[in-house]
Amino acid sequence: MVTGGAGFIGSHLADRLLGEDNWKITVVDDLNDFYSPELKRANIAPHLANGNYEFVEADIRDIDAVESLFSEANFDVIVHLAARAGVRPSLCQPKLYSDTNINGTLNLLEQARIHGVKQFIFASSSSVYGINCKMPFSEEDRIHQPISPYASTKAAAELLCHTYSHLHDIRTVCLRFFTVYGARQRPDLAIHKFAKLISEDKPIQMFGDGTTRRDYTYIDDIIQGVRASIDYSGSMHEVINLGESQTTELRELIALLEESVGKKAIIDQQPMQPGDVPCTYADITKARNLLGYNPTTKIVEGIPKFVEWFQSVGRSCSAV
C-alpha cells in the first residue's frame, strides 16, 4: 500500500514499484484540493491500465474507509506518504493538520497491527528539527522545539511509529525528507512556483534577505532511499535522514532558475515568515550505512532537469 500515491513523491514511487520491481500495489489518495486534484489524476493516469495497480480514493482520517482497505487485501508493506503538507498553511489550519498527520497515521498503524503488516515506512520531514543550531542535522539531535504545527504533527507521528514498533513487532522506518524537488513537484512549492512566475515575468516573493539555506533533494534520490527502506531488515525502528547533504542559499537557487528558464527574476522581498527555519542540512551517514543511500543529483544538475520538465509539461500543470 502506498498512501498519498497520487502525489508528487508517491507517483514516482509507483513508477518504480510497477516498473523494474514489478510489484502489485494499492495506491490510496483522497485527491483533496490542497492543489488541483486534476494534477494528481494526471500523475496516476499512466498507471491505471497496469494490472498490478489499484487506485482507491479514500481519506486516511476515515476509519471505516481504512478498515475496508485492509479487509480487502493483504499488504506486505505500507509506505505512508499521505499528509497535509506545508509549514505555512499549517499555521492557519492546525486541527486539519493534526487530524490528518497524527490521527490518519494512527489509523494506518492500528490496521497494520490488526492485520499483521510487518513493514511500515513513514514519510517524515526535516521540519521536525526546528531551529537547530547544530549542523548538519543528525537523527540523534533533539527535536523538542518544532516551530510549526506541521513539524509538530510529523514529530508526533514518528513517536507513534516507535510505539507501535515496540508494542506490536512492526518494523517502522521514519524517513525525514529534505526539500524534495523534480518533475511533478507540487505547484505551491518554491522551485515550481518560482519557475512559473519567472517564465511569466511576474514578481517572486523572496522571504528574508535570500540567505536562508535548504538541503534540496532530487526526486530520483528520494525514491532510491524509499525503495531501500522497503527492503530494510535491520532494527525494528529507525529514523533516517534523506537529503543531498549540501545546502543552497535562496538567492543562489533563484540564480539557477534564472539561468535555466532564461529570464531574470523580478524580486519582491518580504519579511521572514513565521514557521520558516533559517537552514536545513542533512547528515546522511546513517542512510548511507543502513540503506546504501547514495544521492547523485546535485542542485546545479537537478534544476535544469526540473526546468526541462516544466517547460515541456509542467507549465500546464502549475495551477494551484
Contacts in CASP RR format, 6 or more apart in sequence:
PFRMAT RR
TARGET T0000
AUTHOR 0000-0000-0000
METHOD contacts of the structure
MODEL  1
MVTGGAGFIGSHLADRLLGEDNWKITVVDDLNDFYSPELKRANIAPHLAN
GNYEFVEADIRDIDAVESLFSEANFDVIVHLAARAGVRPSLCQPKLYSDT
NINGTLNLLEQARIHGVKQFIFASSSSVYGINCKMPFSEEDRIHQPISPY
ASTKAAAELLCHTYSHLHDIRTVCLRFFTVYGARQRPDLAIHKFAKLISE
DKPIQMFGDGTTRRDYTYIDDIIQGVRASIDYSGSMHEVINLGESQTTEL
RELIALLEESVGKKAIIDQQPMQPGDVPCTYADITKARNLLGYNPTTKIV
EGIPKFVEWFQSVGRSCSAV
1 25 0 8 1.000
1 26 0 8 1.000
1 27 0 8 1.000
1 28 0 8 1.000
1 69 0 8 1.000
1 73 0 8 1.000
1 75 0 8 1.000
1 77 0 8 1.000
1 78 0 8 1.000
1 79 0 8 1.000
2 10 0 8 1.000
2 13 0 8 1.000
2 14 0 8 1.000
2 17 0 8 1.000
2 25 0 8 1.000
2 26 0 8 1.000
2 27 0 8 1.000
2 28 0 8 1.000
2 79 0 8 1.000
2 81 0 8 1.000
3 28 0 8 1.000
3 29 0 8 1.000
3 60 0 8 1.000
3 78 0 8 1.000
3 79 0 8 1.000
3 80 0 8 1.000
3 81 0 8 1.000
3 82 0 8 1.000
3 108 0 8 1.000
4 10 0 8 1.000
4 27 0 8 1.000
4 28 0 8 1.000
4 29 0 8 1.000
4 81 0 8 1.000
4 82 0 8 1.000
4 83 0 8 1.000
5 11 0 8 1.000
5 13 0 8 1.000
5 14 0 8 1.000
5 27 0 8 1.000
5 28 0 8 1.000
5 29 0 8 1.000
5 43 0 8 1.000
5 44 0 8 1.000
5 81 0 8 1.000
5 82 0 8 1.000
6 27 0 8 1.000
6 29 0 8 1.000
6 31 0 8 1.000
6 40 0 8 1.000
6 41 0 8 1.000
6 43 0 8 1.000
6 44 0 8 1.000
6 55 0 8 1.000
7 29 0 8 1.000
7 40 0 8 1.000
7 43 0 8 1.000
7 81 0 8 1.000
7 184 0 8 1.000
7 186 0 8 1.000
8 43 0 8 1.000
8 180 0 8 1.000
8 182 0 8 1.000
8 184 0 8 1.000
8 185 0 8 1.000
8 186 0 8 1.000
8 219 0 8 1.000
9 81 0 8 1.000
9 123 0 8 1.000
9 177 0 8 1.000
9 180 0 8 1.000
9 219 0 8 1.000
9 222 0 8 1.000
9 223 0 8 1.000
9 226 0 8 1.000
10 27 0 8 1.000
10 43 0 8 1.000
10 79 0 8 1.000
10 81 0 8 1.000
11 40 0 8 1.000
11 43 0 8 1.000
11 44 0 8 1.000
11 47 0 8 1.000
11 184 0 8 1.000
12 183 0 8 1.000
12 184 0 8 1.000
12 219 0 8 1.000
12 220 0 8 1.000
12 222 0 8 1.000
12 223 0 8 1.000
13 79 0 8 1.000
13 81 0 8 1.000
13 223 0 8 1.000
13 226 0 8 1.000
13 227 0 8 1.000
14 25 0 8 1.000
14 27 0 8 1.000
14 44 0 8 1.000
14 47 0 8 1.000
14 53 0 8 1.000
15 47 0 8 1.000
16 223 0 8 1.000
16 227 0 8 1.000
17 23 0 8 1.000
17 25 0 8 1.000
17 227 0 8 1.000
18 25 0 8 1.000
18 47 0 8 1.000
18 50 0 8 1.000
18 52 0 8 1.000
18 53 0 8 1.000
21 227 0 8 1.000
22 52 0 8 1.000
23 52 0 8 1.000
24 52 0 8 1.000
24 53 0 8 1.000
25 52 0 8 1.000
25 53 0 8 1.000
25 54 0 8 1.000
26 54 0 8 1.000
26 55 0 8 1.000
26 56 0 8 1.000
26 69 0 8 1.000
26 73 0 8 1.000
26 75 0 8 1.000
27 44 0 8 1.000
27 47 0 8 1.000
27 53 0 8 1.000
27 54 0 8 1.000
27 55 0 8 1.000
27 56 0 8 1.000
28 56 0 8 1.000
28 58 0 8 1.000
28 60 0 8 1.000
28 69 0 8 1.000
28 82 0 8 1.000
29 40 0 8 1.000
29 44 0 8 1.000
29 55 0 8 1.000
29 56 0 8 1.000
29 57 0 8 1.000
29 58 0 8 1.000
29 82 0 8 1.000
30 57 0 8 1.000
30 58 0 8 1.000
30 59 0 8 1.000
30 60 0 8 1.000
30 82 0 8 1.000
31 37 0 8 1.000
31 40 0 8 1.000
31 41 0 8 1.000
31 57 0 8 1.000
32 59 0 8 1.000
34 84 0 8 1.000
34 85 0 8 1.000
34 89 0 8 1.000
34 188 0 8 1.000
35 186 0 8 1.000
35 187 0 8 1.000
35 188 0 8 1.000
35 320 0 8 1.000
36 187 0 8 1.000
36 319 0 8 1.000
36 320 0 8 1.000
39 184 0 8 1.000
39 187 0 8 1.000
39 317 0 8 1.000
39 319 0 8 1.000
42 317 0 8 1.000
43 184 0 8 1.000
44 55 0 8 1.000
47 53 0 8 1.000
47 55 0 8 1.000
48 55 0 8 1.000
56 69 0 8 1.000
58 65 0 8 1.000
58 66 0 8 1.000
58 68 0 8 1.000
58 69 0 8 1.000
59 65 0 8 1.000
60 66 0 8 1.000
60 82 0 8 1.000
60 100 0 8 1.000
60 104 0 8 1.000
60 105 0 8 1.000
60 107 0 8 1.000
60 108 0 8 1.000
61 99 0 8 1.000
61 100 0 8 1.000
61 103 0 8 1.000
61 104 0 8 1.000
61 107 0 8 1.000
63 107 0 8 1.000
66 104 0 8 1.000
66 107 0 8 1.000
66 108 0 8 1.000
66 111 0 8 1.000
67 111 0 8 1.000
69 111 0 8 1.000
70 111 0 8 1.000
70 114 0 8 1.000
70 115 0 8 1.000
74 115 0 8 1.000
75 112 0 8 1.000
75 115 0 8 1.000
75 117 0 8 1.000
76 117 0 8 1.000
76 118 0 8 1.000
76 119 0 8 1.000
77 117 0 8 1.000
77 119 0 8 1.000
77 120 0 8 1.000
77 121 0 8 1.000
77 230 0 8 1.000
78 108 0 8 1.000
78 112 0 8 1.000
78 117 0 8 1.000
78 119 0 8 1.000
78 120 0 8 1.000
78 121 0 8 1.000
79 121 0 8 1.000
79 123 0 8 1.000
79 226 0 8 1.000
79 230 0 8 1.000
80 105 0 8 1.000
80 108 0 8 1.000
80 120 0 8 1.000
80 121 0 8 1.000
80 122 0 8 1.000
80 123 0 8 1.000
81 123 0 8 1.000
82 100 0 8 1.000
82 104 0 8 1.000
83 100 0 8 1.000
83 101 0 8 1.000
83 123 0 8 1.000
83 153 0 8 1.000
83 154 0 8 1.000
84 90 0 8 1.000
84 93 0 8 1.000
84 96 0 8 1.000
84 97 0 8 1.000
84 100 0 8 1.000
84 101 0 8 1.000
84 150 0 8 1.000
84 153 0 8 1.000
85 150 0 8 1.000
85 186 0 8 1.000
86 150 0 8 1.000
86 188 0 8 1.000
87 127 0 8 1.000
87 148 0 8 1.000
87 150 0 8 1.000
87 151 0 8 1.000
87 275 0 8 1.000
87 276 0 8 1.000
88 148 0 8 1.000
88 273 0 8 1.000
88 275 0 8 1.000
88 276 0 8 1.000
89 97 0 8 1.000
89 150 0 8 1.000
90 97 0 8 1.000
90 148 0 8 1.000
90 149 0 8 1.000
90 150 0 8 1.000
90 153 0 8 1.000
91 148 0 8 1.000
91 149 0 8 1.000
91 274 0 8 1.000
91 275 0 8 1.000
93 149 0 8 1.000
94 149 0 8 1.000
97 149 0 8 1.000
97 150 0 8 1.000
97 153 0 8 1.000
98 149 0 8 1.000
98 153 0 8 1.000
100 153 0 8 1.000
101 150 0 8 1.000
101 153 0 8 1.000
101 154 0 8 1.000
101 156 0 8 1.000
101 157 0 8 1.000
102 153 0 8 1.000
102 156 0 8 1.000
102 157 0 8 1.000
102 160 0 8 1.000
105 122 0 8 1.000
105 157 0 8 1.000
105 160 0 8 1.000
105 161 0 8 1.000
106 160 0 8 1.000
108 120 0 8 1.000
109 120 0 8 1.000
109 160 0 8 1.000
109 161 0 8 1.000
109 164 0 8 1.000
109 170 0 8 1.000
111 117 0 8 1.000
112 120 0 8 1.000
112 164 0 8 1.000
112 168 0 8 1.000
112 170 0 8 1.000
113 164 0 8 1.000
113 168 0 8 1.000
113 170 0 8 1.000
116 170 0 8 1.000
117 170 0 8 1.000
118 169 0 8 1.000
118 170 0 8 1.000
118 171 0 8 1.000
119 170 0 8 1.000
119 171 0 8 1.000
119 173 0 8 1.000
119 230 0 8 1.000
119 232 0 8 1.000
120 161 0 8 1.000
120 164 0 8 1.000
120 165 0 8 1.000
120 170 0 8 1.000
120 171 0 8 1.000
120 172 0 8 1.000
120 173 0 8 1.000
121 172 0 8 1.000
121 173 0 8 1.000
121 175 0 8 1.000
121 226 0 8 1.000
121 229 0 8 1.000
121 230 0 8 1.000
122 157 0 8 1.000
122 158 0 8 1.000
122 161 0 8 1.000
122 172 0 8 1.000
122 173 0 8 1.000
122 174 0 8 1.000
122 175 0 8 1.000
123 175 0 8 1.000
123 177 0 8 1.000
124 154 0 8 1.000
124 155 0 8 1.000
124 157 0 8 1.000
124 158 0 8 1.000
124 174 0 8 1.000
124 175 0 8 1.000
124 176 0 8 1.000
124 177 0 8 1.000
124 239 0 8 1.000
125 150 0 8 1.000
125 151 0 8 1.000
125 154 0 8 1.000
125 176 0 8 1.000
125 177 0 8 1.000
126 137 0 8 1.000
126 176 0 8 1.000
126 177 0 8 1.000
126 178 0 8 1.000
126 179 0 8 1.000
126 215 0 8 1.000
126 241 0 8 1.000
126 243 0 8 1.000
126 280 0 8 1.000
126 282 0 8 1.000
127 146 0 8 1.000
127 148 0 8 1.000
127 150 0 8 1.000
127 151 0 8 1.000
127 154 0 8 1.000
127 277 0 8 1.000
127 280 0 8 1.000
128 143 0 8 1.000
128 146 0 8 1.000
128 151 0 8 1.000
128 154 0 8 1.000
128 155 0 8 1.000
128 158 0 8 1.000
128 176 0 8 1.000
129 137 0 8 1.000
129 141 0 8 1.000
129 143 0 8 1.000
129 277 0 8 1.000
129 280 0 8 1.000
130 143 0 8 1.000
130 145 0 8 1.000
130 146 0 8 1.000
130 147 0 8 1.000
130 151 0 8 1.000
130 277 0 8 1.000
131 145 0 8 1.000
131 147 0 8 1.000
131 277 0 8 1.000
131 278 0 8 1.000
132 141 0 8 1.000
132 277 0 8 1.000
134 141 0 8 1.000
135 279 0 8 1.000
135 281 0 8 1.000
136 215 0 8 1.000
136 245 0 8 1.000
136 281 0 8 1.000
136 282 0 8 1.000
136 283 0 8 1.000
137 241 0 8 1.000
137 280 0 8 1.000
137 281 0 8 1.000
137 282 0 8 1.000
137 283 0 8 1.000
138 241 0 8 1.000
138 283 0 8 1.000
138 285 0 8 1.000
138 286 0 8 1.000
139 176 0 8 1.000
139 239 0 8 1.000
139 240 0 8 1.000
139 241 0 8 1.000
139 283 0 8 1.000
139 286 0 8 1.000
143 155 0 8 1.000
146 152 0 8 1.000
146 155 0 8 1.000
147 274 0 8 1.000
147 275 0 8 1.000
147 277 0 8 1.000
148 274 0 8 1.000
148 275 0 8 1.000
151 275 0 8 1.000
157 174 0 8 1.000
158 174 0 8 1.000
158 239 0 8 1.000
161 172 0 8 1.000
161 174 0 8 1.000
161 237 0 8 1.000
162 172 0 8 1.000
162 237 0 8 1.000
164 170 0 8 1.000
164 172 0 8 1.000
165 171 0 8 1.000
165 172 0 8 1.000
165 236 0 8 1.000
165 237 0 8 1.000
166 236 0 8 1.000
166 237 0 8 1.000
169 236 0 8 1.000
170 236 0 8 1.000
171 232 0 8 1.000
171 233 0 8 1.000
171 234 0 8 1.000
171 235 0 8 1.000
171 236 0 8 1.000
171 237 0 8 1.000
172 236 0 8 1.000
172 237 0 8 1.000
172 238 0 8 1.000
173 229 0 8 1.000
173 232 0 8 1.000
173 237 0 8 1.000
173 238 0 8 1.000
173 240 0 8 1.000
174 237 0 8 1.000
174 238 0 8 1.000
174 239 0 8 1.000
174 240 0 8 1.000
175 225 0 8 1.000
175 226 0 8 1.000
175 229 0 8 1.000
175 240 0 8 1.000
175 241 0 8 1.000
175 242 0 8 1.000
176 239 0 8 1.000
176 240 0 8 1.000
176 241 0 8 1.000
176 242 0 8 1.000
176 282 0 8 1.000
177 217 0 8 1.000
177 222 0 8 1.000
177 242 0 8 1.000
177 243 0 8 1.000
178 214 0 8 1.000
178 215 0 8 1.000
178 216 0 8 1.000
178 217 0 8 1.000
178 241 0 8 1.000
178 242 0 8 1.000
178 243 0 8 1.000
178 244 0 8 1.000
178 280 0 8 1.000
178 282 0 8 1.000
179 214 0 8 1.000
179 215 0 8 1.000
179 216 0 8 1.000
179 217 0 8 1.000
179 280 0 8 1.000
180 217 0 8 1.000
180 218 0 8 1.000
180 219 0 8 1.000
180 222 0 8 1.000
181 189 0 8 1.000
181 191 0 8 1.000
181 192 0 8 1.000
181 216 0 8 1.000
181 217 0 8 1.000
181 218 0 8 1.000
181 219 0 8 1.000
181 302 0 8 1.000
181 306 0 8 1.000
182 191 0 8 1.000
182 218 0 8 1.000
182 219 0 8 1.000
182 302 0 8 1.000
182 305 0 8 1.000
182 306 0 8 1.000
182 309 0 8 1.000
183 219 0 8 1.000
183 305 0 8 1.000
183 306 0 8 1.000
183 309 0 8 1.000
183 313 0 8 1.000
183 314 0 8 1.000
184 219 0 8 1.000
184 309 0 8 1.000
184 317 0 8 1.000
185 191 0 8 1.000
185 192 0 8 1.000
185 219 0 8 1.000
185 306 0 8 1.000
186 192 0 8 1.000
187 193 0 8 1.000
187 196 0 8 1.000
187 317 0 8 1.000
187 318 0 8 1.000
187 319 0 8 1.000
187 320 0 8 1.000
188 320 0 8 1.000
190 250 0 8 1.000
190 253 0 8 1.000
191 216 0 8 1.000
191 253 0 8 1.000
191 257 0 8 1.000
191 303 0 8 1.000
191 306 0 8 1.000
192 306 0 8 1.000
192 310 0 8 1.000
192 318 0 8 1.000
193 204 0 8 1.000
193 318 0 8 1.000
194 204 0 8 1.000
194 253 0 8 1.000
194 254 0 8 1.000
194 257 0 8 1.000
194 265 0 8 1.000
195 257 0 8 1.000
195 260 0 8 1.000
195 261 0 8 1.000
195 306 0 8 1.000
195 307 0 8 1.000
195 310 0 8 1.000
196 310 0 8 1.000
196 315 0 8 1.000
196 318 0 8 1.000
197 203 0 8 1.000
197 204 0 8 1.000
197 265 0 8 1.000
197 266 0 8 1.000
198 204 0 8 1.000
198 257 0 8 1.000
198 258 0 8 1.000
198 261 0 8 1.000
198 263 0 8 1.000
198 264 0 8 1.000
198 265 0 8 1.000
198 266 0 8 1.000
199 261 0 8 1.000
199 263 0 8 1.000
199 310 0 8 1.000
199 311 0 8 1.000
199 315 0 8 1.000
201 263 0 8 1.000
201 266 0 8 1.000
202 266 0 8 1.000
203 266 0 8 1.000
203 267 0 8 1.000
203 268 0 8 1.000
204 254 0 8 1.000
204 265 0 8 1.000
204 266 0 8 1.000
204 267 0 8 1.000
204 268 0 8 1.000
205 268 0 8 1.000
205 269 0 8 1.000
205 270 0 8 1.000
206 250 0 8 1.000
206 251 0 8 1.000
206 254 0 8 1.000
206 267 0 8 1.000
206 268 0 8 1.000
206 269 0 8 1.000
206 270 0 8 1.000
207 250 0 8 1.000
207 270 0 8 1.000
207 271 0 8 1.000
207 272 0 8 1.000
207 273 0 8 1.000
207 276 0 8 1.000
208 250 0 8 1.000
208 269 0 8 1.000
208 270 0 8 1.000
208 271 0 8 1.000
208 272 0 8 1.000
209 269 0 8 1.000
210 249 0 8 1.000
210 250 0 8 1.000
210 251 0 8 1.000
211 249 0 8 1.000
211 250 0 8 1.000
211 251 0 8 1.000
212 249 0 8 1.000
212 250 0 8 1.000
212 272 0 8 1.000
212 276 0 8 1.000
212 277 0 8 1.000
212 278 0 8 1.000
212 279 0 8 1.000
213 247 0 8 1.000
213 248 0 8 1.000
213 249 0 8 1.000
213 250 0 8 1.000
213 278 0 8 1.000
213 279 0 8 1.000
213 280 0 8 1.000
213 281 0 8 1.000
214 247 0 8 1.000
214 248 0 8 1.000
214 250 0 8 1.000
214 253 0 8 1.000
214 279 0 8 1.000
214 280 0 8 1.000
215 243 0 8 1.000
215 244 0 8 1.000
215 245 0 8 1.000
215 246 0 8 1.000
215 247 0 8 1.000
215 248 0 8 1.000
215 280 0 8 1.000
215 281 0 8 1.000
215 282 0 8 1.000
216 244 0 8 1.000
216 248 0 8 1.000
216 253 0 8 1.000
216 299 0 8 1.000
217 242 0 8 1.000
217 243 0 8 1.000
217 244 0 8 1.000
217 282 0 8 1.000
217 295 0 8 1.000
218 244 0 8 1.000
218 295 0 8 1.000
218 297 0 8 1.000
218 301 0 8 1.000
218 302 0 8 1.000
218 305 0 8 1.000
220 296 0 8 1.000
220 297 0 8 1.000
221 242 0 8 1.000
221 243 0 8 1.000
221 244 0 8 1.000
221 293 0 8 1.000
221 295 0 8 1.000
221 296 0 8 1.000
221 297 0 8 1.000
222 242 0 8 1.000
222 243 0 8 1.000
224 293 0 8 1.000
224 294 0 8 1.000
224 295 0 8 1.000
225 242 0 8 1.000
225 287 0 8 1.000
225 291 0 8 1.000
225 293 0 8 1.000
226 242 0 8 1.000
228 291 0 8 1.000
228 292 0 8 1.000
228 293 0 8 1.000
229 240 0 8 1.000
229 291 0 8 1.000
232 238 0 8 1.000
232 290 0 8 1.000
232 291 0 8 1.000
234 290 0 8 1.000
238 286 0 8 1.000
238 290 0 8 1.000
240 286 0 8 1.000
240 287 0 8 1.000
240 290 0 8 1.000
240 291 0 8 1.000
241 282 0 8 1.000
241 283 0 8 1.000
241 284 0 8 1.000
241 286 0 8 1.000
241 287 0 8 1.000
242 282 0 8 1.000
242 284 0 8 1.000
242 287 0 8 1.000
242 293 0 8 1.000
243 282 0 8 1.000
243 284 0 8 1.000
243 287 0 8 1.000
243 295 0 8 1.000
244 282 0 8 1.000
244 284 0 8 1.000
244 295 0 8 1.000
244 297 0 8 1.000
244 298 0 8 1.000
244 299 0 8 1.000
245 281 0 8 1.000
245 282 0 8 1.000
245 283 0 8 1.000
245 284 0 8 1.000
245 295 0 8 1.000
246 298 0 8 1.000
246 299 0 8 1.000
247 279 0 8 1.000
247 280 0 8 1.000
247 281 0 8 1.000
248 256 0 8 1.000
248 299 0 8 1.000
253 299 0 8 1.000
253 303 0 8 1.000
254 265 0 8 1.000
254 267 0 8 1.000
256 299 0 8 1.000
256 300 0 8 1.000
256 303 0 8 1.000
257 265 0 8 1.000
257 303 0 8 1.000
257 307 0 8 1.000
258 264 0 8 1.000
258 265 0 8 1.000
260 303 0 8 1.000
260 304 0 8 1.000
260 306 0 8 1.000
260 307 0 8 1.000
261 307 0 8 1.000
261 311 0 8 1.000
284 293 0 8 1.000
284 295 0 8 1.000
287 293 0 8 1.000
288 294 0 8 1.000
297 305 0 8 1.000
310 318 0 8 1.000
END
